[in-house]
Amino acid sequence: QAARLKKMEEEDKRQKAEFRKRMEKLISDFIQSSTQKKKKFDPMNKLERSILHDVVEVAGLTSFSFGDDDESRYVMIFKKVRAKNEDPGSYGGNETWVRDPNNSVMVSVPMDPVPSWGNL
């Protein structure tokens, strides 16, 4: 029984690590794209959204979850852009308002530079 439980835990850990690696690749591709400013992900469970939000935060991007119930919640990520004359140490009131795709909520997105994934 204990061995079976340990094997299940190891499999769960491996699947989470694989999911994180896939998300890191998608985020890296997103950062390198000069045409994409935002990306919508398919609905995912709470744990997957949490992992994605963490990857996005480490990359220096902005992410938000949208949706009414757990089965339909999805993540959108956004690149941040800083104004040329803005002090890099503060947001200086520079922000943009982004409406989610369902037009149900507006969110304020601080504007600062997009980091290079290689510098993380």
Buried (B, 14 or more C-beta within 10 A) or exposed (E): EEEEEEEEEEEEEEEEEEBBEEBBEBBBEBBEEEEEBBBEBEBBEEEBBEBBBEBBEEBBBBBBBBBEEEEEBBBBBBBBBBEEEBEEEEBBEBBEEBEBEEEEEEBEBBBBEBBEBEEE
